[in-house]
Amino acid sequence: MASKTGDNLPPIIVKKVTVVEAGHHGGAWKVAYADFVTAMMAFFLLLWLLGATTEDQRKGLADYFTPTLVKIKDSGAGAHGLLAGDSLTSVDDYPNRQGQTGNKEITVPKDAIGGPKEAERMIQRISSRTKDKLEKDPRLSKLMSQIKMVDTTEGVRIDLVDDADFSMFNLGTTVLTRDATELLTAIAMAIEPEKRKIIVRGHTDSLPWKHPGRINNWSLSAGRAEATRQTLMVHGIPDSSFRRIEGVADTELLVKDDPSDPRNRRISIVLAH
């Protein structure tokens, strides 16, 4: 009797494998890890900056990353800190020219060693030193009202302004008055520790000259700027600190409505950024 060979075969087992693809959520850990690595890089960069920069540079970096604007009053020609107050005129009539941009609102940052807050701190320091010097003498304390300070894109500008009761120079000359010499002595003492490059700019009113061929407002303003520079040098400012001496005559009037107003006569001392 023939056997059926098929009866002795093992059963056939069919195994089905279902492959399930992982969704995009499977890489979430990579995003978290990338964020962690980025944060660590930023942390080590911060540590390097703290160790590789000076105090002034760190202040500049802090100012750079502070979301702020330098806001200077449109109605004031200056005034910060201890010498705060309104302008000598109700409106800011400072003209804008190349190299002297006036008091318009500006957006900073400046370079790594400066910034709006550093300028404000400098004005406070200069104001405090000047006030301490002038208030020792009751006769000189009244001269504080002749000083106006403002931060511009050019630098911190100190304006020494004439009025009806005060003159920086004898009329029509480059000879400083006694009070002006005392005032410049105090200013020199106040700005010397800042170690900045200095620009001195002379301004006049528009009163005409009898013999303009021999002397005029251009030569007078330049001569007064030079006389100011020499006085600052006598009282401790080194010659190497001066970047520029300028005479601009009556081209940048403070009181435009009255070109002969004595307040148009002034000396500007700029501590450059």
C-alpha positions in Angstrom: 0.0 0.0 0.0 1.5 3.2 -1.1 2.2 5.9 1.6 1.3 9.4 1.2 4.5 11.3 1.5 2.7 14.6 2.1 1.4 13.5 5.4 4.8 13.5 7.0 5.8 17.1 6.0 5.9 19.8 8.8 3.3 22.5 8.7 4.2 25.7 6.8 4.2 28.8 9.0 3.9 32.2 7.4 5.2 35.1 9.5 4.0 38.6 8.6 6.1 41.5 9.7 4.5 45.0 9.7 7.1 47.8 9.4 5.8 51.1 11.0 7.8 54.2 10.0 8.6 56.6 12.8 6.9 60.0 12.5 8.7 63.4 12.6 8.2 63.5 16.4 11.0 60.9 16.8 13.6 63.7 16.3 12.4 66.1 19.0 15.3 65.3 21.2 17.7 66.6 18.5 16.0 70.1 18.7 16.4 70.2 22.5 20.0 69.1 22.2 20.8 71.8 19.6 19.2 74.4 21.9 21.4 73.2 24.8 24.6 73.3 22.7 23.7 76.9 21.4 23.1 78.1 25.0 26.4 76.6 26.1 28.3 78.3 23.3 26.7 81.6 24.2 27.6 81.1 27.8 31.3 80.4 27.1 31.4 83.3 24.7 30.2 85.5 27.5 32.8 84.2 29.8 35.5 84.9 27.2 34.3 88.5 26.6 34.3 89.2 30.4 37.9 88.0 30.6 39.2 89.6 27.3 37.8 93.1 27.5 38.4 96.2 29.6 35.9 97.9 31.9 35.1 100.6 29.4 34.6 98.0 26.6 32.2 96.1 28.8 30.2 99.2 29.5 30.1 99.8 25.8 28.9 96.3 25.1 26.2 96.7 27.8 25.1 100.0 26.2 25.0 98.3 22.8 22.6 95.6 23.8 20.4 98.0 25.8 17.3 98.8 23.7 17.3 102.6 24.1 17.5 105.9 22.3 19.5 108.9 23.1 16.8 111.5 23.6 18.0 115.1 23.8 15.3 117.8 24.4 14.4 119.6 21.2 13.8 122.7 23.2 17.2 122.7 25.0 20.7 123.6 23.9 22.1 121.4 26.6 21.8 120.6 30.3 22.3 117.3 31.9 23.2 116.3 35.5 24.1 118.8 38.1 24.1 121.6 35.7 20.7 120.7 34.4 18.2 123.3 33.3 16.6 124.8 30.2 18.4 126.3 27.4 19.3 130.0 27.3 16.8 130.2 24.6 13.3 128.8 24.5 14.0 126.8 21.4 17.1 125.0 20.3 18.5 127.1 17.5 21.7 125.3 17.1 22.3 124.8 13.4 23.2 121.5 11.9 26.4 121.3 9.9 28.9 118.7 8.8 30.6 117.5 12.0 28.1 119.2 14.3 24.7 117.5 14.1 22.9 119.4 16.8 20.6 117.9 19.4 18.3 115.9 17.2 17.1 112.5 18.5 19.6 109.9 17.3 19.6 106.2 17.4 22.7 104.6 18.9 24.8 102.3 19.3 28.0 104.0 19.1 31.4 102.2 19.1 32.4 99.6 21.6 34.0 102.1 24.0 31.1 104.5 24.2 27.4 104.8 24.0 24.6 107.0 25.3 24.9 105.9 28.9 28.6 106.4 28.9 28.1 109.9 27.6 25.6 110.6 30.3 28.0 109.3 32.9 30.7 111.5 31.5 28.5 114.6 31.7 27.6 113.8 35.3 31.3 113.5 36.2 32.3 116.7 34.5 29.4 118.5 36.0 30.2 117.3 39.5 33.9 118.3 39.2 33.1 121.7 37.8 30.5 122.4 40.4 32.8 121.4 43.2 35.5 123.8 41.9 33.2 126.8 41.2 31.1 126.6 44.4 34.2 127.1 46.6 34.2 130.8 45.5 30.8 132.6 45.8 31.9 135.0 43.1 32.4 132.2 40.7 29.4 130.1 41.6 27.2 132.3 39.4 29.3 131.2 36.4 27.7 127.8 36.4 24.7 129.3 34.5 27.1 130.0 31.6 27.8 126.3 31.1 25.7 124.1 29.0 26.5 120.4 28.3 24.9 118.2 25.7 25.7 114.8 24.1 25.9 114.9 20.3 27.1 112.4 17.7 30.4 114.3 17.6 30.9 114.0 21.3 30.0 115.6 24.6 29.9 119.3 23.9 30.5 122.0 26.6 29.2 125.4 25.6 30.5 128.5 27.5 28.0 131.2 26.5 28.0 134.9 26.9 25.1 137.0 28.0 24.3 140.6 28.9 26.1 140.3 32.2 29.0 138.0 31.3 31.6 138.0 28.5 34.3 135.4 27.8 36.5 137.9 26.1 37.0 141.7 26.2 35.0 143.3 23.4 36.4 142.8 20.0 39.5 141.0 21.2 40.9 137.5 21.9 41.8 138.5 25.5 40.0 136.4 28.1 38.2 138.2 31.0 39.2 137.3 34.5 36.0 135.4 35.1 36.4 133.5 31.9 39.9 132.5 32.9 38.6 131.1 36.2 35.8 129.3 34.4 38.3 127.7 31.9 40.5 126.7 34.8 37.6 124.8 36.4 36.7 123.2 33.0 40.3 122.1 32.4 40.3 120.4 35.8 37.0 118.7 35.1 37.8 117.3 31.6 41.4 116.3 32.1 40.6 113.0 33.8 38.4 111.9 30.8 41.5 111.6 28.5 39.5 112.4 25.3 40.5 114.2 22.1 39.3 117.8 22.2 37.8 120.1 19.6 37.6 123.8 20.4 35.2 125.9 18.3 34.8 129.7 18.5 31.5 131.5 17.7 30.7 135.3 17.4 27.6 137.4 17.0 27.1 139.2 13.6 27.9 142.8 14.7 29.7 144.4 11.8 33.3 145.6 12.0 34.4 149.1 11.1 37.5 147.9 9.2 36.6 144.3 8.2 39.7 144.1 6.0 42.0 144.1 9.1 39.9 142.0 11.5 36.6 140.2 11.1 34.4 137.6 12.8 36.3 134.7 11.1 39.7 135.7 12.5 38.1 136.7 15.8 36.4 133.4 16.4 39.5 131.4 15.4 41.7 133.6 17.6 39.3 133.1 20.6 39.3 129.3 20.0 43.1 129.4 20.0 43.2 131.5 23.2 40.9 129.0 24.8 43.2 126.1 23.8 46.2 127.9 25.3 44.5 128.5 28.6 43.4 124.9 28.8 47.0 123.8 28.2 48.2 126.1 31.0 45.8 124.4 33.3 46.7 120.8 32.6 45.4 119.7 29.2 48.3 118.3 27.1 48.8 119.7 23.6 48.4 116.2 22.1 44.8 116.1 23.3 43.6 118.7 20.8 42.2 117.3 17.6 40.9 120.5 15.9 40.6 124.3 16.5 37.9 126.0 14.6 36.5 129.5 14.1 33.0 129.6 12.6 32.3 133.3 13.0 28.5 134.0 13.0 27.5 131.1 10.7 26.0 129.1 13.6 23.9 131.5 15.5 22.3 130.4 18.8 19.6 133.1 18.6 18.8 133.2 14.9 16.1 135.9 15.3 18.6 138.3 16.7 22.1 137.8 15.2 23.5 140.6 17.4 22.3 138.9 20.6 25.3 138.4 23.0 24.3 134.8 23.5 25.5 134.1 20.0 29.1 134.6 21.3 30.3 131.4 22.8 33.1 128.8 23.0 32.3 125.1 22.4 34.6 122.5 23.8 33.9 119.0 22.4 35.2 115.8 24.0 35.2 113.5 21.0 33.7 110.0 21.2 
